[in-house]
Structures are given as C-alpha cells and as structure tokens.
Amino acid sequence: MLKRENWPIALTIAGSDSGGGAGIQADLKTFASLGVHGTCAVTCITAQNPKGVSGIQASKPEIVRKQIEAVFDELRPTAVKTGMLFSTEIIRVVADWFDHRKRPPLIVDPVMVATSGVRLLKTAAVRALQTELLPLATLITPNVHEAQIMTGFPIETPEDLRKAAKFIYSNHGCAALVKGGHLPGLNEALDIFYDGVTELLLRAPFIRGISTHGTGCTYSAAIAGYLAHGCDLAKAVQLAKTYITQAIARSYTAEGHSVLATSATIYGTYKNKTS
C-alpha cells in the first residue's frame, strides 16, 4: 500500500479577498505551497480586487468562534495566524479562545488599512488588539504604517525599525517583526526581528517594477507554515523572508495585475529548508 505523506496543519483567522490576492486566499495558497494543510476561520467577506476594497461584511463573532472550535476539534493546528479581524468583538472572541487553553504559536498580522486607504480594523479595535490579543501572541508582523500607529512615533530609518521592534516587545510581551519595505530612500527591503534576546536584520534587494498585493498576508502565513513544520521562531522568520522575496521575484500577471507566486509548484524549493 502506498504510504501517504502526513502534512502538519495551520489555521488562518482572517478576511476573504474576492480578488484572490490577499487574506484567506493568500494564506491557504501559501500553506499549500509549503506542504501544510490549511484551515480557516473567515472573519469578514470583502468585495475586493487589486485596485481596492468596495465592501466589507463582517462575520458574526459567534460564527467566528464556531469555525475555530470546528477546526480544533478534528484538525488541531500546530500554528495559527490572524489577519483581518476588523472589530473589537471579533478580537475578543479570538483572544478568549487562546487565553483559556494550551495554544500553538500565534502569529498576529495587524491588518489595519488596505493599500487603497480603506480601514480593515476599526479605530476602536486597535486598543483591544494591543491589550487583549498581543499578550497571547508569539509574534506580531506590522508594516511601517501599522508600527507607527502602535508606537506613536514616526518610523523613517532602519534605526527607527529597531526602536519600534523593541518598543512593541517591551510594551506587549511578544516578539516583533517590523517590516520596512515602505521606508524611503533604500535600495533594500529591510525588516527587523526582535524577541527580547535575538535581534535579526533581514534584508533583500528591492524587486523593481512589480506592484504586488497580499505580501503582508503571505509573509506572515509563510512564518506560520514554517512554524507548523517545527521550526523555531527566528528560523521561521528567516525562511519566510526568503520565501516572500522569491514569491515577488517569480510573480506572474493576471489581467495585467501582478500576483505573488505562491502556488504548490514552488513547494519543492522550500520543502527541504526547514531543518
């Protein structure tokens, strides 16, 4: 009898992107490309394409919890990530679930504002994210704009990235990966990881001429995917930086829009790099 491969499981708790480039769709494609069985709890349905978000329908908090319960009952994940949580009520459902049981590594991508400017996290929910969910998180992955909201100070240089990562760790007790892809005047995409002991400067050359959608979702999903395979956090972050860089470099187009290369065809590129 043919022996079937056993894949680890990861859970994404996030919004649906009808354009297929970000959110739940990006997360599940990333998990699959890394040999991870993806499960999901949908927090919001968005009407969305690469140009913007034209509508948001939030899930009821009760159904978000039931989705999480259903996954844990039969498909217990070895890593979890969150994306668009949208409201205080949904954040509290997630925080309550993970606060009352032994939890796998939890990666929080603090999805706050879409590229088009539409808010994906209500202003009133930012405090709940910081005070109720982050103390339970293993890692948070803010971009420059999100880190500025969380820290209250401008981030304009690589040293500001370091300052922000340490501020987030000191104030919220979780490791931070502050992504500097939007810093002006640099020839590299720089990110800073800090977990209270280890600090990493992650760098990759900018890939010019490609405008991508869903890079933050894919990056955090890749971290969760590597954690699901048993990597430690620092290793997972380093592997995910390589993954997202290659996903951008190998991106393809659909109706003229750039799409990250996160299909299962690149799984073999990363499969043997988790040890």
C-alpha positions in Angstrom: 0.0 0.0 0.0 1.3 3.5 -0.9 2.3 5.4 2.3 0.7 8.8 2.2 2.6 11.8 3.4 1.3 13.4 6.7 1.1 17.2 6.5 1.1 19.5 9.5 -1.9 21.8 9.9 -2.1 25.6 10.2 -5.1 27.8 10.8 -5.7 31.3 9.5 -8.2 33.6 11.1 -8.7 36.4 8.6 -10.9 38.0 6.0 -11.8 36.7 2.5 -10.4 38.6 -0.6 -12.6 38.1 -3.6 -9.7 39.0 -5.8 -7.7 36.0 -4.5 -4.5 38.0 -3.8 -4.7 38.6 -0.1 -6.4 37.4 3.1 -7.6 33.8 3.5 -7.0 33.1 -0.2 -3.3 34.1 0.0 -2.8 32.3 3.3 -4.2 29.0 2.1 -2.1 29.1 -1.1 1.0 29.8 1.0 0.3 27.0 3.4 -0.2 24.5 0.5 3.0 25.6 -1.2 4.9 24.7 2.0 3.3 21.3 2.4 0.9 22.5 5.2 -2.8 21.7 5.3 -4.6 25.0 5.6 -7.7 25.5 7.7 -9.5 28.8 8.2 -12.0 30.9 10.2 -13.4 33.7 8.0 -13.8 36.9 9.9 -15.1 39.1 7.1 -16.2 38.9 3.5 -14.7 41.7 1.4 -15.6 42.8 -2.1 -12.1 43.4 -3.3 -9.7 43.4 -6.3 -6.2 44.6 -6.8 -7.4 48.2 -7.1 -9.2 48.4 -3.8 -11.9 47.3 -1.4 -15.5 48.3 -2.3 -17.4 46.5 0.5 -17.0 44.7 3.8 -19.4 42.3 5.5 -18.2 41.2 9.0 -18.9 37.7 10.2 -20.9 37.4 13.5 -18.5 36.8 16.4 -20.4 33.6 17.3 -19.7 32.0 13.9 -16.0 33.0 14.1 -15.7 31.1 17.3 -17.6 28.1 15.9 -15.2 27.9 13.0 -12.2 27.9 15.3 -13.9 25.3 17.5 -14.6 23.1 14.5 -11.0 23.2 13.3 -9.6 22.4 16.8 -12.0 19.6 17.3 -10.7 17.5 14.4 -7.8 19.3 12.7 -5.8 20.7 15.6 -3.3 23.2 14.1 0.4 23.4 15.1 0.5 27.1 14.1 -2.1 29.8 13.8 -2.0 33.2 12.2 -4.5 36.1 12.3 -5.1 38.7 9.6 -8.1 41.0 9.2 -10.0 40.9 12.5 -12.0 44.1 11.9 -13.8 44.7 15.2 -13.3 44.6 19.0 -15.9 41.8 19.2 -14.1 39.5 16.8 -10.7 40.2 18.5 -12.2 39.3 21.9 -13.6 36.0 20.5 -10.1 35.1 19.3 -8.4 36.3 22.5 -10.8 34.4 24.7 -10.3 31.2 22.8 -6.5 31.3 23.0 -6.4 32.6 26.6 -8.2 29.6 28.0 -6.2 26.6 26.6 -2.8 25.5 25.6 -2.2 27.3 22.3 0.1 26.7 19.4 2.3 29.5 18.1 0.2 32.5 17.3 1.3 35.0 14.6 -0.7 38.3 14.5 -0.6 40.2 11.3 -2.2 43.5 12.4 -4.1 44.2 9.2 -5.3 47.8 9.8 -5.6 49.7 6.5 -5.8 48.5 2.9 -3.4 49.9 0.3 -6.3 51.9 -1.1 -6.9 53.5 2.3 -10.0 51.6 3.4 -9.8 50.7 7.1 -9.7 47.0 7.7 -9.5 47.3 11.5 -11.9 49.7 13.2 -10.1 52.5 15.1 -11.8 51.5 18.3 -10.5 47.9 17.9 -6.8 48.9 17.9 -6.7 49.1 21.7 -8.3 45.6 22.0 -5.7 44.2 19.6 -2.9 45.6 21.7 -4.2 44.9 25.2 -6.1 41.6 24.7 -4.6 39.7 21.8 -0.9 40.7 21.7 -0.1 39.4 25.2 -1.1 36.0 23.8 0.8 36.3 20.6 4.1 34.7 19.7 4.9 37.3 17.0 3.4 40.4 15.5 4.3 41.5 12.0 3.4 45.2 11.5 4.5 47.2 8.4 5.8 50.7 8.9 2.3 52.3 8.9 1.0 49.8 11.4 4.0 50.1 13.6 3.7 53.9 13.7 0.1 53.5 14.9 1.2 51.0 17.6 4.2 53.0 18.9 3.1 56.6 18.3 6.3 57.7 16.8 7.5 58.2 13.2 9.5 55.4 11.5 11.7 56.8 8.8 15.1 54.9 9.2 16.4 51.4 9.8 17.2 52.5 13.4 13.6 53.5 13.8 12.6 49.9 12.9 14.8 48.6 15.7 13.3 51.1 18.1 9.8 50.1 17.1 10.5 46.4 17.4 12.0 46.8 20.9 9.1 49.1 21.9 6.5 46.6 20.9 8.3 43.7 22.7 8.6 45.8 25.9 5.1 47.0 25.9 3.2 43.9 24.7 5.4 41.0 25.6 5.5 39.4 22.1 8.3 39.2 19.5 8.0 41.7 16.7 8.9 41.7 13.1 8.7 45.3 11.9 8.7 45.3 8.1 10.5 48.2 6.4 9.5 47.7 2.8 7.9 51.2 2.7 10.9 53.1 4.1 12.0 55.8 1.7 15.4 56.1 0.0 16.6 52.5 0.5 17.8 50.0 -2.1 16.8 47.0 0.0 13.7 45.8 1.8 14.8 45.8 5.4 12.9 44.1 8.3 13.9 43.9 12.0 13.0 40.9 14.2 13.3 41.2 18.0 12.2 38.7 20.6 13.8 40.1 23.7 17.0 38.1 23.2 17.7 37.7 19.5 17.7 40.6 17.0 17.8 40.0 13.3 18.3 42.4 10.4 16.6 40.8 7.4 17.4 42.2 4.0 16.6 41.6 0.4 17.0 43.6 -2.7 14.0 45.6 -3.9 12.5 44.0 -7.0 11.6 47.0 -9.2 8.7 47.3 -11.5 6.4 44.9 -9.6 3.4 46.1 -7.7 2.1 43.2 -5.6 -1.0 42.7 -3.4 -1.1 40.5 -0.3 2.6 40.5 0.6 2.0 41.0 4.3 -0.6 38.2 4.4 1.8 35.9 2.5 4.8 36.7 4.6 3.0 36.0 7.9 1.4 32.9 6.5 4.8 31.6 5.5 6.1 32.2 9.1 3.1 30.2 10.4 3.8 27.5 7.8 7.4 27.0 8.8 6.4 27.0 12.5 3.8 24.3 11.7 6.8 22.2 10.4 8.5 22.6 13.7 11.0 25.4 13.0 11.9 27.8 15.9 10.6 31.3 15.5 13.8 33.0 14.4 14.4 30.3 11.8 10.8 30.5 10.6 11.1 34.3 10.1 14.4 34.0 8.1 12.9 31.3 5.9 9.8 33.4 5.4 11.8 36.4 4.3 13.4 34.3 1.6 10.0 32.9 0.6 8.3 36.3 0.2 11.3 37.6 -1.7 11.1 34.7 -4.2 7.3 34.9 -4.4 7.7 38.6 -5.5 10.5 37.8 -7.9 8.6 34.9 -9.5 5.3 36.7 -9.6 3.1 36.4 -12.7 0.3 38.5 -14.1 -3.5 38.0 -14.3 -5.3 40.6 -16.4 -2.3 42.8 -16.1 -2.1 42.6 -12.3 0.9 41.2 -10.5 0.2 38.0 -8.5 2.6 36.5 -6.0 4.0 33.1 -6.9 2.7 31.0 -4.0 1.4 28.0 -6.0 2.2 24.5 -4.9 4.7 24.3 -7.8 7.3 26.1 -5.7 6.8 23.8 -2.7 9.9 21.8 -3.6 12.0 24.9 -3.5 11.4 25.3 0.3 10.4 21.8 1.4 13.9 20.7 2.5 14.9 24.1 4.1 13.1 23.7 7.3 15.8 21.7 9.1 
